[in-house]
Amino acid sequence: MDAFARPRLLLANGAVIVVLFASGPASAKHKAPSPPPGVAAPAFSPIPSRVDLDARKVALGKRLFSDGQLSKDGKVSCASCHDLSRGGSDGRKVSVGVGGALGAINAPTVLNSGYNFRQFWDGRADTLEAQIDGPIQNPAEMASDWDSVIKKLHASPAYAKAFAIYPDGITPANVKDAIATFERALITPDSRFDRFLRGQEEALSSPEQAGYDLFVSLGCAECHAGINLGGTSFQRFGRIGMPPFLKQGRPVTKADLGRYSLTKNESDLYRFKVPTLRNVALTAPYFHDGSATNLHDAIVTMARVQLGTTLPNDDVDLLTQFLSTLTGQPPRAAGAPAAQPGRRHQGRRASRR
């Protein structure tokens, strides 16, 4: 049976389970699970305990990240849509901007975003710095412009002092540099899965280890690859089945088109950046349109449209349990604890089907 004959799981959203490779040694005690035939063995890497960044830029970026002055009405900040106490997202299908305007797409988590190869669902920004232009100037988000932002910041003696770390002071490029540096500091190390990868087999329960085995054997690690378990490739939402939003009886939006809206290439229709699975238990609702309200529903949907199959409930439960182990420690740069889901579902190991 070739690599595509066996169904593969692909989850998409502000949380997503898709198929891909990862990196780093597996537990010294737990036998590494086998991927589908023809698929390279996964190698997942733990998130490092720290990253070396300029502490002055991190502190300035943190202040800017939470400052409503960057928006037209002074009320919407980066943190409004990327709440660090909610897994770096906002818990909404789409975000709410200036004047109550609704965004067009689900806000992805900002946590560990420095490990993504592109930014935005359609990957239109190559870097975190480039991404910042989007929300600042989007009329449905912060509805501002750089001239207005810089004028407000220049009026603040505190910002004038803080920006002295840059030779040219307060400029759009330096604002973006500071915010992006803070965002790169938003890592969430020491998840139970990370500890498991470092050889602490007891960090995962038997059902969670069974969920990990299933995650690999179904082929989920083919797309959810690298240190971030995602964020390294584009994949079509609906590899086998029809994209679920086409069956929801609502008009197809520009956001639904994925990279096609940028490239106009038919091969990019409904292709999105594979989201990170890090802290996925904290970032509901899922998918680019926020249509899956919980992990169970997201997994069921992805099995149907990516694998063309219906997974047994026991398998869905095992995958859900494994994904809960990807919640790491709150980022030190955030300065406030993030919610941590409890250790759940310590039930029996389901039979393999």
Secondary structure, 3 states (H helix, E strand, C coil): CCCCCCCCCCCCCCCCCCEECCCCCCCCCCCCCCCCCCCCCCCCCCCCCCCCCCHHHHHHHHHHHCCHHHCCCCCCCHHHHCEHHHCCECCCCCCECHHHCECCCCCCCCCCHHHCCCECCCCCECCHHHHHHHHHHCCCCCCCCHHHHHHHHHCCHHHHHHHHHCCCCCCHHHHHHHHHHHHHCCCCCCCHHHHHHCCCHHHCCHHHHHHHHHHHHCCHHHECCCCCCCCCCEEECCCCCCCHHHHCCCCCCHHHHECHHHHCCHHHCCEEECCCCCCHHHCCCECCCCCECCHHHHHHHHHHHHHCCCCCHHHHHHHHHHHHCCCCCCCHHHCCCCCCCCCCCCCCCCCCC
